[in-house]
Amino acid sequence: MRAYDPNNCAFCRLMRSLAFTGVGMGIGSGTAYLLGADQQDVMASGIVVSAIIVFGLLDKKKKK
């Protein structure tokens, strides 16, 4: 076992999940905003979509 494993680096996983959270928040809140939702619904849909993206990708990586 190496001290640094680029495929399982904790900092790399954190940065990757933060990036996907930002993308999911943009997609979810942007879609809700374009559909004319209230501000509270815009934020809620952004959070839900980002959670789906992050946890969906994490589950796919664990199954390999």
C-alpha positions in Angstrom: 0.0 0.0 0.0 1.4 3.4 -1.0 1.2 6.5 1.1 -0.5 8.4 -1.8 -3.0 6.6 -3.9 -4.3 8.9 -6.7 -7.4 6.7 -7.2 -8.4 6.9 -3.5 -7.1 10.2 -2.3 -9.4 11.8 0.4 -8.8 15.3 -0.8 -9.4 14.3 -4.4 -12.7 12.7 -3.5 -13.7 15.8 -1.5 -12.9 18.2 -4.4 -14.7 15.9 -6.9 -17.8 15.9 -4.7 -17.7 19.6 -4.3 -17.5 20.1 -8.1 -20.4 17.8 -8.7 -22.4 19.5 -6.0 -21.9 22.8 -7.8 -22.9 21.4 -11.1 -26.0 19.8 -9.6 -27.0 22.9 -7.8 -26.7 24.9 -11.1 -28.7 22.4 -13.1 -31.5 22.0 -10.4 -31.9 25.6 -9.4 -31.6 26.8 -13.0 -34.3 24.5 -14.3 -36.6 25.4 -11.4 -36.0 29.1 -12.0 -36.7 28.8 -15.7 -40.0 27.0 -14.8 -41.0 29.9 -12.6 -40.7 28.4 -9.1 -40.5 30.3 -5.9 -37.1 31.0 -4.3 -37.5 28.4 -1.7 -38.4 25.8 -4.3 -35.5 26.8 -6.4 -33.0 26.1 -3.6 -34.7 22.9 -2.6 -34.6 21.5 -6.2 -30.9 22.5 -6.4 -30.1 20.6 -3.2 -32.1 17.5 -4.3 -30.5 17.4 -7.8 -26.9 17.9 -6.4 -27.5 15.1 -3.8 -28.7 12.8 -6.6 -25.6 13.5 -8.7 -23.1 13.1 -5.8 -24.6 10.0 -4.2 -25.4 8.4 -7.6 -21.8 8.8 -8.7 -20.4 7.5 -5.4 -22.5 4.4 -5.6 -21.3 3.7 -9.2 -17.7 3.9 -8.1 -18.2 1.5 -5.1 -19.7 -1.2 -7.3 -16.7 -1.5 -9.6 
